[in-house]
Amino acid sequence: MPGSYVPSAGSRAAQVSSLSRVALAAILVLVGQMWGIVVLAITNISGLISVTTSSSGAKISLPSPWLWVAYLLGGAVVALTEILLFWAAFRGLAREDRSFSTPASLAVVAFVGVVLALTGLGIFLKALYDAVACAGTGVPIPSSCLTTGTFWAGVALLGIGALLAVIGYVGVLVGIWRLGTRYVDSLFKVGAVLLIFPYLNLIGGVMILVAARKARGKVEGPESWTLLSR
């Protein structure tokens, strides 16, 4: 049931700050997608790790470690900053609207998940590089050269981190959807859905950016506007 809502001066300032963070996060969604497109355009990702097997062992071909560092560091900085901005936005809104408390908490889960996944991937890659160094470039790698404990620790951390990141990111999407409910703007909701799909998430980021700026204009402008009652 719709109702009229007039924010206090303090509430207005907090909402403007939160919506500005959502807009910045949406810009980072676009930056992250463009980064991914550039990486795909210049690199055959599936060829970064090449594995061939024979009776004497597996032969692994790896690119320069600096290439991995460049790809992962660029993506990680954008992703983690984006999550932090959504977390700060939801936390600010949760002081007045408790429906944003869970998305704020799940944004923390997403942040931790991404950190764990990156750590696991780093451990996993280190084990592979150490195995290649032990056996020699272009030579089949015997089992004695692979530190299985380190290898599987990396795989486990990568798997756990990826699971937490997915769960947390779903919470972020729920938070964006609830922005659509709070500010009566379907662009938020459609944008949240589009963020799930590769390539379409670029359009989703644009829609969320536009919606955040519109909502901020509502908060800064008229003395009241129609919101769904909470």
C-alpha positions in Angstrom: 0.0 0.0 0.0 1.6 3.3 -1.1 2.2 6.0 1.4 4.0 9.4 1.7 7.4 9.5 3.2 9.3 12.6 4.2 12.9 12.1 5.3 14.4 14.1 8.1 17.4 16.2 7.4 19.7 13.5 8.8 17.9 10.7 6.8 18.1 12.7 3.6 21.9 13.1 3.9 22.4 9.4 4.7 20.3 8.4 1.7 22.1 10.7 -0.6 25.4 9.2 0.6 24.2 5.6 0.2 22.8 6.2 -3.3 26.0 7.9 -4.4 27.8 4.8 -3.3 25.4 2.6 -5.3 26.1 4.8 -8.4 29.9 4.4 -7.9 29.4 0.6 -7.5 27.5 0.5 -10.7 30.3 2.3 -12.5 32.7 -0.3 -11.2 30.4 -3.0 -12.5 30.9 -1.4 -15.9 34.7 -1.1 -15.4 34.9 -4.8 -14.3 33.0 -5.9 -17.4 35.1 -3.8 -19.7 38.2 -5.3 -18.1 36.9 -8.8 -18.7 36.1 -8.0 -22.3 39.7 -6.6 -22.8 41.2 -9.7 -21.2 39.2 -12.0 -23.4 40.0 -10.0 -26.5 43.8 -10.2 -26.0 44.1 -13.6 -24.4 42.9 -17.1 -24.9 42.0 -17.7 -21.2 41.6 -21.5 -21.7 45.1 -21.6 -23.0 46.7 -20.0 -19.9 47.1 -23.4 -18.4 47.8 -26.2 -20.8 48.0 -29.8 -19.5 49.0 -32.9 -21.6 49.4 -36.3 -20.1 51.6 -39.3 -20.9 52.7 -42.5 -19.2 55.6 -40.5 -17.6 53.4 -37.8 -16.1 51.6 -34.6 -16.9 53.3 -31.8 -18.8 52.0 -28.4 -17.7 52.5 -25.2 -19.7 52.1 -21.9 -17.8 52.4 -18.3 -18.8 54.6 -15.8 -17.0 53.4 -15.4 -13.4 53.3 -11.6 -13.9 50.5 -12.2 -16.5 48.4 -13.9 -13.8 49.2 -11.1 -11.3 48.1 -8.5 -13.8 44.8 -10.2 -14.6 43.9 -11.2 -11.1 45.0 -7.9 -9.4 43.0 -5.8 -11.9 39.9 -7.8 -11.5 40.2 -8.2 -7.7 40.6 -4.5 -7.0 37.5 -3.7 -9.0 35.4 -6.5 -7.6 36.4 -5.9 -3.9 35.8 -2.1 -4.2 32.4 -2.7 -5.8 31.4 -5.0 -3.0 32.6 -2.6 -0.3 30.6 0.2 -1.9 27.4 -1.8 -1.9 28.0 -2.9 1.7 28.5 0.7 2.8 25.3 1.8 0.9 23.2 -1.0 2.4 24.6 -0.4 5.9 23.7 3.3 5.6 20.1 2.5 4.5 19.7 -0.2 7.1 19.8 2.4 9.9 16.4 3.5 8.8 15.1 0.5 6.8 16.0 -2.9 8.4 15.3 -4.7 5.1 18.8 -3.8 4.0 20.5 -5.4 7.1 20.7 -8.8 5.5 22.1 -7.6 2.1 24.7 -5.6 4.1 25.7 -8.7 6.0 25.8 -10.8 2.8 28.0 -8.2 1.1 30.6 -9.0 3.8 30.2 -12.7 3.0 30.8 -11.9 -0.6 34.0 -9.9 0.3 35.4 -12.7 2.4 34.5 -15.2 -0.3 36.4 -13.3 -3.0 39.4 -12.9 -0.7 39.4 -16.6 0.1 39.0 -17.6 -3.6 41.9 -15.4 -4.6 44.1 -16.8 -1.9 43.2 -20.3 -2.9 43.9 -19.6 -6.5 47.3 -18.1 -5.6 48.2 -21.2 -3.6 47.0 -23.4 -6.4 49.0 -21.6 -9.0 52.1 -21.5 -6.8 51.9 -25.3 -6.4 51.8 -25.6 -10.2 54.7 -23.2 -10.8 56.8 -25.0 -8.2 56.0 -28.4 -9.9 57.1 -27.0 -13.3 60.2 -25.5 -11.8 61.0 -28.9 -10.1 60.6 -30.9 -13.3 61.9 -28.4 -15.8 60.0 -26.5 -18.5 58.4 -28.8 -21.1 59.1 -31.9 -19.2 56.4 -34.3 -17.8 56.0 -33.7 -14.1 56.4 -36.7 -11.8 54.2 -36.9 -8.7 57.3 -36.3 -6.5 57.4 -32.7 -7.8 53.9 -31.8 -6.9 53.3 -30.8 -3.3 49.8 -32.4 -3.0 49.1 -30.8 0.4 49.6 -27.3 -0.9 47.8 -28.1 -4.2 44.7 -29.4 -2.5 44.7 -26.7 0.1 44.5 -24.2 -2.7 41.7 -26.1 -4.4 39.8 -26.3 -1.1 40.1 -22.5 -0.4 39.2 -21.7 -4.0 36.1 -23.8 -3.7 35.0 -22.5 -0.3 35.7 -18.9 -1.4 33.8 -19.3 -4.6 30.8 -20.7 -2.7 30.8 -17.8 -0.2 31.2 -15.3 -3.0 28.2 -16.6 -4.9 26.0 -16.7 -1.7 27.1 -13.2 -0.8 26.6 -11.8 -4.3 23.1 -13.1 -4.3 22.6 -11.0 -1.1 23.9 -8.0 -3.0 21.5 -8.5 -5.8 18.6 -8.8 -3.3 19.8 -5.5 -1.8 19.7 -3.9 -5.3 16.2 -5.3 -5.8 15.0 -3.8 -2.5 16.3 -0.4 -3.7 13.8 -0.7 -6.5 11.0 -1.4 -4.0 12.1 1.5 -1.7 12.4 4.1 -4.4 9.7 2.7 -6.7 12.0 2.2 -9.7 11.9 -1.0 -11.7 15.3 -0.1 -13.3 16.9 -1.3 -10.0 15.1 -4.6 -10.2 15.7 -5.3 -13.9 19.4 -4.3 -13.4 19.8 -6.7 -10.5 18.4 -9.6 -12.7 20.7 -8.7 -15.6 23.8 -8.7 -13.4 23.4 -12.5 -13.2 24.0 -12.9 -17.0 27.4 -12.5 -18.8 27.5 -9.5 -21.2 23.9 -8.5 -20.2 25.4 -7.4 -16.8 26.9 -4.5 -18.7 23.4 -3.3 -19.4 22.4 -4.1 -15.9 25.2 -1.8 -14.5 24.0 1.1 -16.7 20.4 0.6 -15.5 21.5 0.6 -11.8 23.6 3.7 -12.4 20.7 5.6 -14.0 18.2 4.4 -11.2 20.6 5.4 -8.4 21.0 8.9 -9.9 17.2 9.2 -10.3 16.6 8.1 -6.7 19.2 10.5 -5.4 17.5 13.3 -7.3 14.2 12.4 -5.6 15.9 12.5 -2.2 17.6 15.8 -2.8 14.6 17.4 -4.6 11.0 17.3 -3.6 10.0 17.4 0.1 8.1 14.1 -0.3 7.6 11.3 -2.8 5.6 8.1 -2.9 7.2 5.0 -1.5 5.9 1.6 -0.8 5.0 1.4 2.9 7.4 -0.7 5.0 
